[in-house]
Amino acid sequence: MLFLVSSLIVYSISNLMLCTGSEGAGVQVTSVPASLVPYSLSFSARVSSPRPISKVESNCSLDPLQYLNTDQTQATVKLAAGHKFDRDVELLIYYKDAHQPTAVVEAGQASAEPGSLMGDPVVMVSLYPEFPQSVMSSTASCGEFVFVVDRSGSMDCATNYSEQQESRMSSARDTLLLLLKSLPLGCYFNIYSFGSRYEHIFLKSVEYSQQTMEEALKKVGQMEANLGGTEILEPLKHIYSQPCFPNQPRQLFVFTDGEVGNTKEVIDLVKKNSGSHRCFSFGIGEGASSALINGMAKEGGGHAQFITGTDRMQPKVMQSLRFALQPAVVDISVTWDLPKEVSVTVLSPPITTLFQGQSSLIYAQLTGQSSEAAEGCVTLKYSLAGHPSENQLHFSLRPAEDTGLTVHRLSARTLIRSLEMEERDRRGQQDGGVKEKVVQLSVQSGVSSSFTAFIAVNKDNSEVIQGPLVRRNISTARAYTILKGSRPRTTLRGAPSSK
C-alpha cells in the first residue's frame, strides 16, 4: 500500500505560485536561515490493519517502526528529524498474508441518525487476489494489442500547466514507445491515431517481431498533433468491426488528453464490445476527462491511468501491460451471509474486473442490532480461464470504536462518486433526486462533491465569514518569487500537520 504526503506545505513551499491582479513587477520574498523560521513541521502516521504489518519503507529517512500491540497490526512511523519537506513523502506499507481478504467493521457516529450511512456501522472488505501461476503463465504471451493515440491539436499543449513541461504528444509517444518495446513475442499489434480523421500504421494487426517493432517505432517517432479535433468514435467502430485472431484476446490501449462531446456514446460502444475487447485507457495531461477515461476502462473490463508528468509514467504503463497480459476474470459475484436481524446495503459499484496486483474494495452499510459475538460472512466467486474460484471471509460484526470515521467517509466518497456518475448519465432527463441525495450525503459525511463546497465559519458565533481572503506571508528557508498575472490564483495541495 502506498501513502503520499505532498511536499507543498501551507503555501506550497517548494512550488508556490501566486498571481496578483496588478500590472507591477513580481514581489520578491526574502529568504531567511532555516534556524530563524518561526515554525516547525513534523509528520507521523499511525497504521492499523487486520493483517500484521511487515515493514514500512520510504523515499525519506524514517525513525524505527514502533509496534503498538503484540500481533503487530498497529504501528506508528515518523519522519526522521531534519526532514526539510523538499519533496513528496511516500510511505510503502507491507503486510503479511497480503493476498488474504480482510474486513473492517467501523461503528457509526453516535450523534448521527440511526439508519443513515453515518449512523450505522459500515464494513470495508479488501480483496487482493493471487492467481495460480500455472494459469498466469499459460496466457502470458497471448493477445492482440491495438493502440489508439489522440493526435488532436490540443496534444501540443504541456502535460502539466507549466511551460517547462513536455507536450502531451511527446508524453504519449514516450508511453507508446515503452509499451512497444515491452510486448511479448508471438502477440499481434497495430497502432491507430485519430483527430478529426483517423489513420493506422498497418492495414490489419501484424505479428510482433523485431522488424515490425522497428517499423512501428519509426512511425510513432514521427507522430505529431496535427489531425484536428478529438473524434474517437469512428476509429473505435472500425477496430471493433475487424475480426479477432483465434486465441489472441484483443486489448485496446487508448491515449487521449481531452473530453469528447459524445462521451456516453463512446462508453456505450466500449461496453457493447467488452466481451471480446478489453480497454485500458490513459489520460494524458491535467485536462483529461476523468468521465471518459474511467468510463472506458470500467465498461471495457480494463484499467485507467492518468499521466500528468514523466516521473511515474513507467510504472503506470507497465502495470497496465501486466494487467492486459492476465486472463480475464469473469462471472464475478459477491454474496453476504449475516444474522437475520442484520441487513446489508452495498455502497460500492459492482466489481467487474479483478487483476492480480490490484486491490478491490467493497463498502457496505450494516443496519440492525446484533450480539457482540455475532459473525458475518462474505463470499467472492469468479472464473479465471475456465477455472472457478471461491474465497470466503468470516468477520466479527463487533464494530471498531474511535476510528475517526475513516471507513464511513471513504464509503461516502465512493457512493457520492457513483451518484455523480449516475447524474451525469441522466442529464436532460428526470434525475430522480440524485442531486439532493448527493448534497445530503456530502453534508452528513463532510465529504465534498460536485454540488457542495467547504466554507469558513466563525466558531465563536457560528456565522459564515464574509469578505475577501486575508493574505499572510510566512517566512521560508528558500527564496521564491510571487509572479504577476491577470487574476489571483493559488496552487495548494494537501500538507502534513504543522505546529
Phi, psi and omega in degrees: 000140183243127171247141183235128174243125185293144176276358182272103188259140176054266175259035175062074190307316187269342183220043183292136170224110173241136179245131178264160180273356183276167178260007183284180181289159178298148182266127180268125177266124185287134178279156178229157176300145182303328182292342182259359178294126190279033175201163177230158181232140177215163179215131172220151181226140175254126183251128178229132185210148173294336180256151177301142179272122184280308181194166176230127178242159181207160173279359177238161181290136181240151167288161179303144179295132181249115177279142183257351177211169188287331181274005173060034176264353177226139182203161174238147178225141182229149171290142178295152180300143178097357178295132187262001182053043179264005177203165178297143178261117179249130176246120175258116184253125182251134181245152171279148181053047187296334184275356176280135178295148180227159178220138176235125177254125184244134180292150179284174180281127185300326183275351182278158181290128177301140183095343176274166181301316182284342182269336181265159172296151178232138178249138175244119179255128181249127180242130179219076191290154173235120184269153179301135182298327180297323179286319182296317183289334182287342182243007188294333183252010182265152172136153171243122185252120179245116182261130183238112190247130176286124176237030177290165185300329182291345179290352174280348181287164179292149178299315174249168181282069181203140182290340183277348184279154176291164181284161178295325178297318178296319178295319178296318178299313181299319179297316181293320178299319179296317179295317181299323181283350185251358182292148179280146176297142179100348178274178177239156180203161173203160182230124174250149171227149187216157172205244171284340173225178180227156178226163173219147184288316179246151179299323173214169183301141181242160178290140182283120179213176179299319182292311182291328177295314181296322177297317180292319180301319180297316183287326177296319179298340180264359183293136177231161179275074189225026181251017172085236187280193183241084182247095186265344187294315184295314177298326178294317178301319180296316181297314182294336180280347181279137179294143179275154176283140178300137177060022177231083183303136184274133180238124176263132173243111186251128180241120178209157182249353193238195178236134181259160181280350182236048183305313182297320180295320178296313182295321178297322178294318178298317180297318181300328184255014185292342179292335181239353181224127169265149184236121175248121188247147180231120174269117183261120178091165186285346182264005183296141182287115179292328179297318180289310184296310181291322181295317179297317181292317181296310183284340179265007177067026182244220185213142181255143176226148175238126183245109180246008179189178183264349188294326183241020183294312187300310180296326178294315181296314183291329176296315179297321178294319177299318178297320182294332180278354177274149176294151181288135175269126184234171177055047181280130177217147178233123179237152183242141175232106185232161174304149187298338180274359181242130175247157184236137174238111182285128184261341183271153171297154178302143177286121181249344180221148173223130177232142172291130183098002178228132179273151175235137183244139175238127176249138180214142178267132181253120182245134180116167182259145177217160178288159182297333183271359184293149179236153172241166180218135174236136184238127176253126177237144176199170178237132182235114180051042178084000180255113179290147181220150180218130175238128181239134183232122173262138182215152180284139177273001177287116187282151175282136181260162173052049180257001181079009177061030180299313182295322178299317182288325175295319179291323177297319178298316179299315181293320179298315180298321179295318179293323178296320177296320178298319180295321178295320181292337184260013181303137182085356178242175173293127185276355177063026179077019182298315181300317180297321178297317181296314181298314180299314181294320180297316180294318181294319187268342185076022178254125185290158179218182180287350181249000183227166178206155176277140175234156180278134182232134176286116183294334182291319183238006178058029178256148177294134180285129182257164175095174183289160176294144179262128181270136178230121178280134179241125181295143176229163181278357179235147178275142172214164183248134173275115188275147176277160180191186185276338181204157180297138176207133180235131176261112181235145174225164182305146184223154175288171185292150177239159178212000000 
